[in-house]
């Protein structure tokens, strides 16, 4: 059947591959520590995938050439001995980190990820959870990086089955036909996987970054090299120059790519092609080739420990981040690198190599290795289930208490404490209150429901709640994004007193303003921006022309929209002004609620990590401005039917902005009020005269 490249058949370690491994792990580590300086360092994973596809397929092809088939048990046992011991050691360490340093709020999630990582399906768990690999605000898990190891292990399980399946189907054919069939099968996998990757990233599918289906083409690109003919006899200086160009492409991608580059879509072709070219060129014999220059001991050392270094660096980052409570200094980051290198070296010396090279008869038998692997995974799963804290039970009890208390008229509960003389208002009543979750919080409303616009729907289809239909004295439209949705609860609280029937015109990450140059918050997808702009036009026009609506209540996460706009647009808030003036000219009463202070991190997470219940995680008031585009736009309106409400004095005093008010947490994340806290405003949220007349 032949090729695998003869050079790949040697048992010695190729210096060019070790230098590529060193580059790959270095890019990943530096990207995780300094994402702003090396935004595309995540391509290190793509480099690893191509190398793995090449090496594993070369090994399997050599076995087919030598024996006519593939011994699956032996192959899987070798992979388990090579990869599992170090991975289990780091998973155990990660479990300790999860139980001692990760906030209780996120311990169950972290332990669930550890169990998934141990069984090598973490990538699919993250895919199912629509996780964002690049999100800086999500809770840190010590094993998120195991997603790539999960993809790789799935490749090791499936790839020999693919090869064996093709060989069985072509068993009666000549070797040349069998080789062609393998190449065709791998090419089809490459094309199908790449097409899926391009499609899923183009439509902005959440979690697509982690899917094995979108990563298989990178392994296949390396795998096809195992069938490539030896490099033609070309000028070695030209080969060396090409190698430098490919290395430059990899480094350039690391600096020029960003989280918005849409991986593993079309732009991934550059690092994948560059890596494949370097593996094929193999210019070790060229004096000035990068492989010769980089074959120095420090580089090959990093290549040697690259697997363990990849395993250790992220748990260390997570542990130190939680231990120090936030942003890491340059010195601390350098210390993490040194610590990760030391742990990786020790792991290779004391765990990886001894198990891989052991002569013990028990571990020489593939069946025993596979049984030990299954037992290890089962023990890991059982251990995580046993030690997992009953976070859900504690959260349910705490939130049930909050849900009951907010329906009472206690003057010092929640936001009401800001309008009364209450002692210890900023002391958290119970640490478990910070376990509140959106799913558990009471979000029921009277006589109806509220809803958000379904993207692409032809009709706005607002939902309604408040007093029963037909008994209302005033019809109110609540308009805006998820920050406007926070007003559902105080509106429901006052609806009976004022005879309000509230109609919700809400859209996720889309502000009600008249400016099609303002993007959808948190999305670079043009389709979403177009849909948002179409929704804005419909809403503004419908409310302007509606004979039913008397009053419009609106707010938005305004800095999220204007922060990417050009300065003249950002500083004016003119899009808001145009929408409000149109409604005012139509005779509507317009109530604008200024946005809440935006904290730089998840508030519940911070509270759970804090060492005190007394005013935890409060920040300097000067650091959290609320004079954004909403505030700027409101200063331009002078109309008796326009009401601008700014509750900054509820959230902040002269010195601090607070995360706990009236004994309960204010935020569900960094910028959304909990439904309980929002409801606790009641009458205080709106101007007294707004619903009169």
Secondary structure, 3 states (H helix, E strand, C coil): CCCCCHHHHCCCCCHHHHHHHHHHHHHHHHHHHCCCCCCCCCHHHHHHHHHHHHHHHHHHHHHHHHHCCCCHHHHHHHHHHHHHHHHHHHHHHHHHHHHHCCCHHHHHHHHHHHHHHHCCCHHHHHHHCCCCCCCCCCCCCCCCCHHHHHHHHHHHHHHHHHHHHHHHHCCCCCHHHHHHHHHHHHHHHHHHHHHHHHHHHHCCCCCHHHCHHHCHHHHHHHHHHCCCCCCCCCCHHHHHHHHHHHHHHHHHHHHHCCHHHCCCCCCHHHHHHHHHHHHHHCCCCCCCCHHHHCCCHHHHHHHHCHHHHHHHHHHHHHHHHHHHCCCCCHHHHHHHHHHHHHHHHHHHHHHHHHHHCCCCHHHHCHHHHHHHHHHHHHHHHHHHHHHCCCHHHHHHHHHHHHHHHHCCCCCCCHHHHHHCCCCCCCECCCHHHHHCCCCCCCCCCCCCCCCECCCCCCCCCCEEEECCCCCCCEEEEEEECHHHHCHHHHHHHHHHHHCEEEEEEECCCCCCCCCCCCCCCCCCCHHHHHHHHHHHHHHHHHHHHCCCCCEEEEECCHHHHHCCCCHHHHHHCHHHHHHHHHHHHCCCEEEEECCCCCCCCCHHHHHHHCCCCECCCCEEHHHCCCCCHHHHHHCCCCCCCEEEECCHHHHECCCEECCEECCEECECCCCCECHHHHHHHHHHHCCCCCCCC
